[in-house]
């Protein structure tokens, strides 16, 4: 992992997409190319064995905002982004879902507290 990228720190409250643990996994999202395409790069530490998973998903140039959550009800956090200008949620390995309008703010996992 290079040092010139912008990080978005996350704590995954449910077991992460790639793990079967019951503990929360620590993750960060970064701007992969730092101004040269702005693809989002997700880094997840598996709390059961300390392995690291890296997944490219989302694009800052398209207005994507990280909104991880359990979108399919399987008890694991899904990698996801909200694309504001299109009013779409893109959920890794699940699909895309239209909801909202340009200017709305996403509220991921609103009913978990």
N, CA, C and O atoms as CSV, one atom per row, in Angstrom:
chain,resi,resn,atom,element,x,y,z
A,1,UNK,N,N,0.845,-1.161,0.000
A,1,UNK,CA,C,0.000,0.000,0.000
A,1,UNK,C,C,0.896,1.230,0.000
A,1,UNK,O,O,1.762,1.374,0.863
A,2,UNK,N,N,0.689,2.103,-0.954
A,2,UNK,CA,C,1.519,3.300,-1.050
A,2,UNK,C,C,1.048,4.360,-0.065
A,2,UNK,O,O,-0.059,4.276,0.467
A,3,UNK,N,N,1.899,5.363,0.177
A,3,UNK,CA,C,1.604,6.388,1.161
A,3,UNK,C,C,0.975,7.638,0.578
A,3,UNK,O,O,0.628,8.543,1.338
A,4,UNK,N,N,0.810,7.735,-0.743
A,4,UNK,CA,C,0.318,8.967,-1.346
A,4,UNK,C,C,-1.186,8.946,-1.631
A,4,UNK,O,O,-1.683,9.808,-2.355
A,5,UNK,N,N,-1.903,7.993,-1.084
A,5,UNK,CA,C,-3.332,7.880,-1.332
A,5,UNK,C,C,-4.131,8.471,-0.180
A,5,UNK,O,O,-3.642,8.563,0.946
A,6,UNK,N,N,-5.352,8.868,-0.469
A,6,UNK,CA,C,-6.262,9.373,0.544
A,6,UNK,C,C,-7.045,8.204,1.121
A,6,UNK,O,O,-7.583,7.392,0.368
A,7,UNK,N,N,-7.120,8.102,2.471
A,7,UNK,CA,C,-7.805,7.001,3.130
A,7,UNK,C,C,-9.152,7.423,3.675
A,7,UNK,O,O,-9.324,8.569,4.089
A,8,UNK,N,N,-10.111,6.506,3.681
A,8,UNK,CA,C,-11.398,6.655,4.327
A,8,UNK,C,C,-11.498,5.494,5.316
A,8,UNK,O,O,-11.844,4.386,4.906
A,9,UNK,N,N,-11.206,5.709,6.616
A,9,UNK,CA,C,-11.205,4.578,7.560
A,9,UNK,C,C,-12.610,4.078,7.844
A,9,UNK,O,O,-13.555,4.864,7.912
A,10,UNK,N,N,-12.744,2.768,8.011
A,10,UNK,CA,C,-14.028,2.137,8.282
A,10,UNK,C,C,-13.856,1.064,9.340
A,10,UNK,O,O,-12.790,0.456,9.442
A,11,UNK,N,N,-14.884,0.829,10.119
A,11,UNK,CA,C,-14.970,-0.362,10.957
A,11,UNK,C,C,-16.207,-1.101,10.483
A,11,UNK,O,O,-17.312,-0.560,10.520
A,12,UNK,N,N,-16.026,-2.328,10.041
A,12,UNK,CA,C,-17.156,-3.101,9.560
A,12,UNK,C,C,-17.844,-3.719,10.768
A,12,UNK,O,O,-17.253,-4.548,11.460
A,13,UNK,N,N,-19.072,-3.327,11.026
A,13,UNK,CA,C,-19.787,-3.717,12.236
A,13,UNK,C,C,-20.289,-5.155,12.205
A,13,UNK,O,O,-20.528,-5.750,13.256
A,14,UNK,N,N,-20.444,-5.702,11.047
A,14,UNK,CA,C,-20.849,-7.090,10.889
A,14,UNK,C,C,-19.642,-7.833,10.337
A,14,UNK,O,O,-18.697,-7.193,9.876
A,15,UNK,N,N,-19.641,-9.161,10.369
A,15,UNK,CA,C,-18.536,-9.866,9.715
A,15,UNK,C,C,-18.384,-9.395,8.278
A,15,UNK,O,O,-19.380,-9.193,7.583
A,16,UNK,N,N,-17.171,-9.222,7.836
A,16,UNK,CA,C,-16.909,-8.659,6.508
A,16,UNK,C,C,-17.294,-9.636,5.403
A,16,UNK,O,O,-17.490,-10.828,5.642
A,17,UNK,N,N,-17.394,-9.109,4.203
A,17,UNK,CA,C,-17.843,-9.882,3.046
A,17,UNK,C,C,-17.009,-11.148,2.824
A,17,UNK,O,O,-17.545,-12.171,2.399
A,18,UNK,N,N,-15.729,-11.089,3.102
A,18,UNK,CA,C,-14.861,-12.212,2.803
A,18,UNK,C,C,-14.598,-13.107,4.003
A,18,UNK,O,O,-13.850,-14.076,3.870
A,19,UNK,N,N,-15.173,-12.835,5.165
A,19,UNK,CA,C,-14.851,-13.615,6.350
A,19,UNK,C,C,-16.090,-14.234,6.967
A,19,UNK,O,O,-17.213,-13.818,6.682
A,20,UNK,N,N,-15.883,-15.206,7.791
A,20,UNK,CA,C,-16.974,-15.870,8.501
A,20,UNK,C,C,-16.851,-15.647,10.004
A,20,UNK,O,O,-17.429,-16.404,10.784
A,21,UNK,N,N,-16.118,-14.634,10.421
A,21,UNK,CA,C,-15.916,-14.389,11.836
A,21,UNK,C,C,-17.102,-13.651,12.427
A,21,UNK,O,O,-17.905,-13.066,11.701
A,22,UNK,N,N,-17.210,-13.682,13.749
A,22,UNK,CA,C,-18.277,-12.947,14.419
A,22,UNK,C,C,-17.770,-11.607,14.946
A,22,UNK,O,O,-18.557,-10.799,15.440
A,23,UNK,N,N,-16.478,-11.368,14.847
A,23,UNK,CA,C,-15.909,-10.085,15.257
A,23,UNK,C,C,-15.969,-9.107,14.093
A,23,UNK,O,O,-16.033,-9.510,12.932
A,24,UNK,N,N,-15.946,-7.823,14.413
A,24,UNK,CA,C,-15.884,-6.820,13.363
A,24,UNK,C,C,-14.506,-6.782,12.729
A,24,UNK,O,O,-13.498,-6.925,13.421
A,25,UNK,N,N,-14.455,-6.592,11.432
A,25,UNK,CA,C,-13.193,-6.475,10.720
A,25,UNK,C,C,-12.892,-5.001,10.485
A,25,UNK,O,O,-13.803,-4.200,10.276
A,26,UNK,N,N,-11.618,-4.650,10.519
A,26,UNK,CA,C,-11.182,-3.282,10.274
A,26,UNK,C,C,-10.930,-3.132,8.777
A,26,UNK,O,O,-10.377,-4.027,8.138
A,27,UNK,N,N,-11.340,-1.991,8.226
A,27,UNK,CA,C,-11.159,-1.769,6.792
A,27,UNK,C,C,-10.896,-0.293,6.527
A,27,UNK,O,O,-11.266,0.571,7.321
A,28,UNK,N,N,-10.252,-0.022,5.399
A,28,UNK,CA,C,-10.096,1.342,4.899
A,28,UNK,C,C,-10.462,1.337,3.421
A,28,UNK,O,O,-10.373,0.318,2.737
A,29,UNK,N,N,-10.876,2.508,2.954
A,29,UNK,CA,C,-11.117,2.715,1.524
A,29,UNK,C,C,-10.218,3.864,1.114
A,29,UNK,O,O,-10.118,4.866,1.823
A,30,UNK,N,N,-9.562,3.722,-0.031
A,30,UNK,CA,C,-8.666,4.784,-0.498
A,30,UNK,C,C,-8.923,5.103,-1.953
A,30,UNK,O,O,-9.462,4.297,-2.711
A,31,UNK,N,N,-8.521,6.296,-2.314
A,31,UNK,CA,C,-8.517,6.745,-3.703
A,31,UNK,C,C,-7.297,6.093,-4.339
A,31,UNK,O,O,-6.167,6.515,-4.093
A,32,UNK,N,N,-7.518,5.072,-5.152
A,32,UNK,CA,C,-6.427,4.252,-5.682
A,32,UNK,C,C,-5.397,5.046,-6.464
A,32,UNK,O,O,-4.196,4.837,-6.291
A,33,UNK,N,N,-5.845,5.956,-7.323
A,33,UNK,CA,C,-4.906,6.667,-8.180
A,33,UNK,C,C,-4.700,8.116,-7.780
A,33,UNK,O,O,-4.001,8.852,-8.475
A,34,UNK,N,N,-5.291,8.537,-6.679
A,34,UNK,CA,C,-5.120,9.896,-6.131
A,34,UNK,C,C,-5.157,10.962,-7.225
A,34,UNK,O,O,-4.156,11.623,-7.501
A,35,UNK,N,N,-6.323,11.116,-7.839
A,35,UNK,CA,C,-6.505,12.156,-8.854
A,35,UNK,C,C,-6.285,11.698,-10.272
A,35,UNK,O,O,-6.423,12.494,-11.200
A,36,UNK,N,N,-5.946,10.437,-10.473
A,36,UNK,CA,C,-5.694,9.922,-11.819
A,36,UNK,C,C,-6.713,8.840,-12.161
A,36,UNK,O,O,-6.330,7.762,-12.614
A,37,UNK,N,N,-7.979,9.100,-11.959
A,37,UNK,CA,C,-9.006,8.110,-12.236
A,37,UNK,C,C,-9.892,7.867,-11.036
A,37,UNK,O,O,-11.061,7.512,-11.186
A,38,UNK,N,N,-9.352,8.052,-9.857
A,38,UNK,CA,C,-10.108,8.039,-8.619
A,38,UNK,C,C,-10.905,6.773,-8.351
A,38,UNK,O,O,-12.005,6.846,-7.801
A,39,UNK,N,N,-10.379,5.618,-8.725
A,39,UNK,CA,C,-11.019,4.353,-8.388
A,39,UNK,C,C,-10.864,4.102,-6.892
A,39,UNK,O,O,-9.814,4.394,-6.318
A,40,UNK,N,N,-11.909,3.558,-6.253
A,40,UNK,CA,C,-11.845,3.249,-4.827
A,40,UNK,C,C,-11.249,1.862,-4.617
A,40,UNK,O,O,-11.600,0.905,-5.307
A,41,UNK,N,N,-10.358,1.777,-3.668
A,41,UNK,CA,C,-9.680,0.530,-3.323
A,41,UNK,C,C,-10.014,0.217,-1.873
A,41,UNK,O,O,-9.711,1.015,-0.986
A,42,UNK,N,N,-10.627,-0.922,-1.617
A,42,UNK,CA,C,-11.027,-1.353,-0.276
A,42,UNK,C,C,-9.991,-2.328,0.260
A,42,UNK,O,O,-9.618,-3.278,-0.428
A,43,UNK,N,N,-9.521,-2.100,1.493
A,43,UNK,CA,C,-8.576,-2.985,2.177
A,43,UNK,C,C,-9.254,-3.462,3.455
A,43,UNK,O,O,-9.669,-2.647,4.279
A,44,UNK,N,N,-9.367,-4.775,3.625
A,44,UNK,CA,C,-10.068,-5.366,4.766
A,44,UNK,C,C,-9.132,-6.329,5.472
A,44,UNK,O,O,-8.527,-7.190,4.833
A,45,UNK,N,N,-9.006,-6.191,6.804
A,45,UNK,CA,C,-8.227,-7.139,7.607
A,45,UNK,C,C,-9.194,-8.169,8.171
A,45,UNK,O,O,-10.125,-7.821,8.897
A,46,UNK,N,N,-8.976,-9.423,7.840
A,46,UNK,CA,C,-9.784,-10.520,8.340
A,46,UNK,C,C,-9.423,-10.738,9.809
A,46,UNK,O,O,-8.293,-11.114,10.119
A,47,UNK,N,N,-10.377,-10.503,10.714
A,47,UNK,CA,C,-10.088,-10.572,12.149
A,47,UNK,C,C,-9.818,-11.990,12.640
A,47,UNK,O,O,-9.272,-12.162,13.730
A,48,UNK,N,N,-10.183,-13.006,11.868
A,48,UNK,CA,C,-9.951,-14.376,12.330
A,48,UNK,C,C,-8.532,-14.855,12.085
A,48,UNK,O,O,-8.044,-15.731,12.799
A,49,UNK,N,N,-7.846,-14.282,11.062
A,49,UNK,CA,C,-6.495,-14.767,10.769
A,49,UNK,C,C,-5.525,-13.652,10.353
A,49,UNK,O,O,-4.404,-13.942,9.938
A,50,UNK,N,N,-5.935,-12.395,10.457
A,50,UNK,CA,C,-5.117,-11.226,10.129
A,50,UNK,C,C,-4.685,-11.150,8.666
A,50,UNK,O,O,-3.770,-10.395,8.338
A,51,UNK,N,N,-5.330,-11.923,7.775
A,51,UNK,CA,C,-5.027,-11.783,6.352
A,51,UNK,C,C,-5.673,-10.500,5.842
A,51,UNK,O,O,-6.617,-9.986,6.443
A,52,UNK,N,N,-5.157,-9.994,4.734
A,52,UNK,CA,C,-5.653,-8.752,4.154
A,52,UNK,C,C,-6.259,-9.038,2.783
A,52,UNK,O,O,-5.662,-9.728,1.957
A,53,UNK,N,N,-7.459,-8.493,2.557
A,53,UNK,CA,C,-8.144,-8.623,1.275
A,53,UNK,C,C,-8.205,-7.241,0.645
A,53,UNK,O,O,-8.521,-6.268,1.329
A,54,UNK,N,N,-7.906,-7.135,-0.649
A,54,UNK,CA,C,-7.974,-5.868,-1.374
A,54,UNK,C,C,-8.959,-6.029,-2.516
A,54,UNK,O,O,-8.866,-6.978,-3.295
A,55,UNK,N,N,-9.927,-5.080,-2.618
A,55,UNK,CA,C,-10.949,-5.121,-3.661
A,55,UNK,C,C,-11.104,-3.719,-4.248
A,55,UNK,O,O,-11.247,-2.750,-3.503
A,56,UNK,N,N,-11.076,-3.604,-5.572
A,56,UNK,CA,C,-11.349,-2.329,-6.243
A,56,UNK,C,C,-12.838,-2.265,-6.551
A,56,UNK,O,O,-13.373,-3.121,-7.255
A,57,UNK,N,N,-13.513,-1.226,-6.009
A,57,UNK,CA,C,-14.950,-1.085,-6.249
A,57,UNK,C,C,-15.380,0.343,-5.974
A,57,UNK,O,O,-15.244,0.828,-4.851
A,58,UNK,N,N,-15.896,1.018,-6.984
A,58,UNK,CA,C,-16.354,2.399,-6.872
A,58,UNK,C,C,-15.406,3.362,-7.541
A,58,UNK,O,O,-14.271,3.009,-7.859
A,59,UNK,N,N,-15.878,4.601,-7.762
A,59,UNK,CA,C,-15.086,5.596,-8.465
A,59,UNK,C,C,-15.474,6.992,-7.985
A,59,UNK,O,O,-16.625,7.402,-8.137
A,60,UNK,N,N,-14.526,7.722,-7.409
A,60,UNK,CA,C,-14.790,9.071,-6.917
A,60,UNK,C,C,-15.157,10.029,-8.039
A,60,UNK,O,O,-15.943,10.952,-7.826
A,61,UNK,N,N,-14.599,9.823,-9.239
A,61,UNK,CA,C,-14.930,10.681,-10.380
A,61,UNK,C,C,-16.412,10.598,-10.735
A,61,UNK,O,O,-16.968,11.542,-11.296
A,62,UNK,N,N,-17.046,9.488,-10.415
A,62,UNK,CA,C,-18.466,9.304,-10.700
A,62,UNK,C,C,-19.337,9.705,-9.506
A,62,UNK,O,O,-20.557,9.545,-9.537
A,63,UNK,N,N,-18.703,10.223,-8.462
A,63,UNK,CA,C,-19.440,10.686,-7.289
A,63,UNK,C,C,-19.762,9.600,-6.290
A,63,UNK,O,O,-20.676,9.769,-5.484
A,64,UNK,N,N,-19.039,8.482,-6.314
A,64,UNK,CA,C,-19.328,7.373,-5.410
A,64,UNK,C,C,-18.896,7.681,-3.977
A,64,UNK,O,O,-17.837,8.266,-3.747
A,65,UNK,N,N,-19.730,7.280,-3.019
A,65,UNK,CA,C,-19.460,7.406,-1.591
A,65,UNK,C,C,-19.551,6.015,-0.977
A,65,UNK,O,O,-20.541,5.322,-1.210
A,66,UNK,N,N,-18.549,5.572,-0.192
A,66,UNK,CA,C,-18.632,4.265,0.458
A,66,UNK,C,C,-19.816,4.207,1.424
A,66,UNK,O,O,-19.992,5.103,2.249
A,67,UNK,N,N,-20.626,3.147,1.320
A,67,UNK,CA,C,-21.792,2.947,2.196
A,67,UNK,C,C,-21.940,1.456,2.529
A,67,UNK,O,O,-22.991,0.865,2.284
A,68,UNK,N,N,-20.897,0.861,3.080
A,68,UNK,CA,C,-20.925,-0.560,3.399
A,68,UNK,C,C,-22.064,-0.881,4.365
A,68,UNK,O,O,-22.450,-0.043,5.180
A,69,UNK,N,N,-22.597,-2.093,4.270
A,69,UNK,CA,C,-23.670,-2.540,5.150
A,69,UNK,C,C,-24.126,-3.932,4.735
A,69,UNK,O,O,-23.703,-4.442,3.697
A,70,UNK,N,N,-24.973,-4.536,5.527
A,70,UNK,CA,C,-25.519,-5.853,5.195
A,70,UNK,C,C,-26.773,-5.650,4.361
A,70,UNK,O,O,-27.875,-5.560,4.902
A,71,UNK,N,N,-26.609,-5.578,3.049
A,71,UNK,CA,C,-27.720,-5.282,2.148
A,71,UNK,C,C,-28.522,-6.512,1.746
A,71,UNK,O,O,-29.674,-6.376,1.333
A,72,UNK,N,N,-27.950,-7.704,1.854
A,72,UNK,CA,C,-28.682,-8.895,1.421
A,72,UNK,C,C,-29.114,-9.779,2.587
A,72,UNK,O,O,-29.637,-10.871,2.367
A,73,UNK,N,N,-28.905,-9.324,3.827
A,73,UNK,CA,C,-29.404,-10.039,4.990
A,73,UNK,C,C,-28.685,-11.318,5.348
A,73,UNK,O,O,-29.232,-12.152,6.069
A,74,UNK,N,N,-27.440,-11.493,4.848
A,74,UNK,CA,C,-26.717,-12.725,5.158
A,74,UNK,C,C,-25.866,-12.609,6.417
A,74,UNK,O,O,-25.151,-13.547,6.768
A,75,UNK,N,N,-25.936,-11.461,7.103
A,75,UNK,CA,C,-25.170,-11.278,8.336
A,75,UNK,C,C,-23.737,-10.833,8.111
A,75,UNK,O,O,-22.978,-10.723,9.074
A,76,UNK,N,N,-23.338,-10.572,6.858
A,76,UNK,CA,C,-21.992,-10.101,6.548
A,76,UNK,C,C,-22.077,-8.730,5.892
A,76,UNK,O,O,-23.014,-8.450,5.145
A,77,UNK,N,N,-21.105,-7.884,6.170
A,77,UNK,CA,C,-21.068,-6.560,5.563
A,77,UNK,C,C,-20.751,-6.682,4.076
A,77,UNK,O,O,-19.839,-7.407,3.678
A,78,UNK,N,N,-21.515,-5.964,3.269
A,78,UNK,CA,C,-21.280,-5.918,1.831
A,78,UNK,C,C,-20.572,-4.618,1.481
A,78,UNK,O,O,-20.907,-3.559,2.012
A,79,UNK,N,N,-19.606,-4.699,0.598
A,79,UNK,CA,C,-18.972,-3.511,0.048
A,79,UNK,C,C,-19.997,-2.835,-0.852
A,79,UNK,O,O,-20.618,-3.491,-1.688
A,80,UNK,N,N,-20.177,-1.523,-0.687
A,80,UNK,CA,C,-21.176,-0.822,-1.470
A,80,UNK,C,C,-20.804,0.644,-1.614
A,80,UNK,O,O,-20.081,1.202,-0.789
A,81,UNK,N,N,-21.310,1.258,-2.675
A,81,UNK,CA,C,-21.148,2.699,-2.883
A,81,UNK,C,C,-22.485,3.294,-3.293
A,81,UNK,O,O,-23.324,2.624,-3.895
A,82,UNK,N,N,-22.666,4.565,-2.954
A,82,UNK,CA,C,-23.831,5.364,-3.356
A,82,UNK,C,C,-23.343,6.332,-4.419
A,82,UNK,O,O,-22.406,7.094,-4.181
A,83,UNK,N,N,-23.975,6.311,-5.599
A,83,UNK,CA,C,-23.644,7.241,-6.680
A,83,UNK,C,C,-24.717,8.324,-6.705
A,83,UNK,O,O,-25.807,8.124,-7.241
A,84,UNK,N,N,-24.394,9.468,-6.121
A,84,UNK,CA,C,-25.345,10.548,-5.889
A,84,UNK,C,C,-26.020,11.027,-7.162
A,84,UNK,O,O,-27.247,11.116,-7.209
A,85,UNK,N,N,-25.247,11.337,-8.194
A,85,UNK,CA,C,-25.840,11.970,-9.376
A,85,UNK,C,C,-26.789,11.052,-10.132
A,85,UNK,O,O,-27.588,11.524,-10.941
A,86,UNK,N,N,-26.713,9.753,-9.883
A,86,UNK,CA,C,-27.621,8.813,-10.533
A,86,UNK,C,C,-28.679,8.275,-9.581
A,86,UNK,O,O,-29.632,7.631,-10.021
A,87,UNK,N,N,-28.527,8.528,-8.275
A,87,UNK,CA,C,-29.458,7.978,-7.303
A,87,UNK,C,C,-29.424,6.460,-7.267
A,87,UNK,O,O,-30.469,5.812,-7.217
A,88,UNK,N,N,-28.207,5.885,-7.293
A,88,UNK,CA,C,-28.041,4.430,-7.332
A,88,UNK,C,C,-27.133,3.943,-6.211
A,88,UNK,O,O,-26.122,4.570,-5.896
A,89,UNK,N,N,-27.508,2.820,-5.617
A,89,UNK,CA,C,-26.624,2.069,-4.742
A,89,UNK,C,C,-26.027,0.943,-5.576
A,89,UNK,O,O,-26.761,0.203,-6.231
A,90,UNK,N,N,-24.699,0.805,-5.557
A,90,UNK,CA,C,-24.012,-0.306,-6.204
A,90,UNK,C,C,-23.455,-1.180,-5.086
A,90,UNK,O,O,-22.659,-0.720,-4.268
A,91,UNK,N,N,-23.878,-2.447,-5.056
A,91,UNK,CA,C,-23.489,-3.356,-3.984
A,91,UNK,C,C,-22.683,-4.494,-4.590
A,91,UNK,O,O,-23.173,-5.228,-5.449
A,92,UNK,N,N,-21.450,-4.632,-4.139
A,92,UNK,CA,C,-20.502,-5.610,-4.666
A,92,UNK,C,C,-21.088,-7.018,-4.584
A,92,UNK,O,O,-21.520,-7.456,-3.518
A,93,UNK,N,N,-21.100,-7.714,-5.704
A,93,UNK,CA,C,-21.590,-9.090,-5.837
A,93,UNK,C,C,-23.091,-9.235,-5.542
A,93,UNK,O,O,-23.577,-10.353,-5.371
A,94,UNK,N,N,-23.815,-8.137,-5.483
A,94,UNK,CA,C,-25.260,-8.195,-5.240
A,94,UNK,C,C,-26.010,-7.538,-6.390
A,94,UNK,O,O,-26.891,-8.161,-6.983
A,95,UNK,N,N,-25.678,-6.292,-6.716
A,95,UNK,CA,C,-26.345,-5.613,-7.818
A,95,UNK,C,C,-26.409,-4.114,-7.616
A,95,UNK,O,O,-25.743,-3.567,-6.737
A,96,UNK,N,N,-27.209,-3.455,-8.428
A,96,UNK,CA,C,-27.404,-2.013,-8.300
A,96,UNK,C,C,-28.883,-1.732,-8.082
A,96,UNK,O,O,-29.754,-2.408,-8.629
A,97,UNK,N,N,-29.140,-0.713,-7.265
A,97,UNK,CA,C,-30.510,-0.422,-6.862
A,97,UNK,C,C,-30.759,1.075,-6.911
A,97,UNK,O,O,-30.069,1.837,-6.233
A,98,UNK,N,N,-31.743,1.516,-7.709
A,98,UNK,CA,C,-32.077,2.936,-7.747
A,98,UNK,C,C,-32.897,3.318,-6.527
A,98,UNK,O,O,-33.873,2.648,-6.188
A,99,UNK,N,N,-32.498,4.388,-5.877
A,99,UNK,CA,C,-33.256,4.915,-4.756
A,99,UNK,C,C,-32.705,6.280,-4.412
A,99,UNK,O,O,-31.500,6.423,-4.204
A,100,UNK,N,N,-33.547,7.272,-4.347
A,100,UNK,CA,C,-33.109,8.616,-4.024
A,100,UNK,C,C,-32.937,9.462,-5.259
A,100,UNK,O,O,-33.168,9.026,-6.387
A,101,UNK,N,N,-32.519,10.700,-5.007
A,101,UNK,CA,C,-32.329,11.676,-6.073
A,101,UNK,C,C,-31.021,12.415,-5.874
A,101,UNK,O,O,-30.443,12.386,-4.788
A,102,UNK,N,N,-30.551,13.079,-6.928
A,102,UNK,CA,C,-29.343,13.880,-6.850
A,102,UNK,C,C,-29.481,14.873,-5.688
A,102,UNK,O,O,-30.481,15.584,-5.587
A,103,UNK,N,N,-28.488,14.913,-4.831
A,103,UNK,CA,C,-28.504,15.788,-3.667
A,103,UNK,C,C,-28.880,15.082,-2.380
A,103,UNK,O,O,-28.653,15.625,-1.299
A,104,UNK,N,N,-29.455,13.876,-2.463
A,104,UNK,CA,C,-29.768,13.114,-1.256
A,104,UNK,C,C,-28.481,12.651,-0.581
A,104,UNK,O,O,-27.436,12.559,-1.225
A,105,UNK,N,N,-28.556,12.364,0.703
A,105,UNK,CA,C,-27.441,11.804,1.447
A,105,UNK,C,C,-27.767,10.361,1.802
A,105,UNK,O,O,-28.856,10.092,2.311
A,106,UNK,N,N,-26.857,9.425,1.550
A,106,UNK,CA,C,-27.142,8.019,1.849
A,106,UNK,C,C,-27.065,7.758,3.349
A,106,UNK,O,O,-26.220,8.324,4.043
A,107,UNK,N,N,-27.938,6.909,3.836
A,107,UNK,CA,C,-27.913,6.476,5.231
A,107,UNK,C,C,-27.823,4.956,5.198
A,107,UNK,O,O,-28.837,4.270,5.069
A,108,UNK,N,N,-26.609,4.434,5.316
A,108,UNK,CA,C,-26.401,2.989,5.291
A,108,UNK,C,C,-26.688,2.413,6.677
A,108,UNK,O,O,-26.343,3.022,7.690
A,109,UNK,N,N,-27.307,1.262,6.720
A,109,UNK,CA,C,-27.575,0.535,7.963
A,109,UNK,C,C,-28.328,1.377,8.977
A,109,UNK,O,O,-27.994,1.355,10.162
A,110,UNK,N,N,-29.331,2.116,8.540
A,110,UNK,CA,C,-30.043,3.031,9.421
A,110,UNK,C,C,-30.735,2.311,10.575
A,110,UNK,O,O,-30.964,2.925,11.618
A,111,UNK,N,N,-31.074,1.034,10.425
A,111,UNK,CA,C,-31.845,0.350,11.457
A,111,UNK,C,C,-31.016,-0.614,12.310
A,111,UNK,O,O,-31.572,-1.543,12.896
A,112,UNK,N,N,-29.715,-0.413,12.388
A,112,UNK,CA,C,-28.874,-1.326,13.159
A,112,UNK,C,C,-28.635,-0.884,14.584
A,112,UNK,O,O,-28.009,-1.628,15.340
A,113,UNK,N,N,-29.099,0.288,14.997
A,113,UNK,CA,C,-28.864,0.762,16.366
A,113,UNK,C,C,-30.118,0.686,17.191
A,113,UNK,O,O,-30.105,1.045,18.369
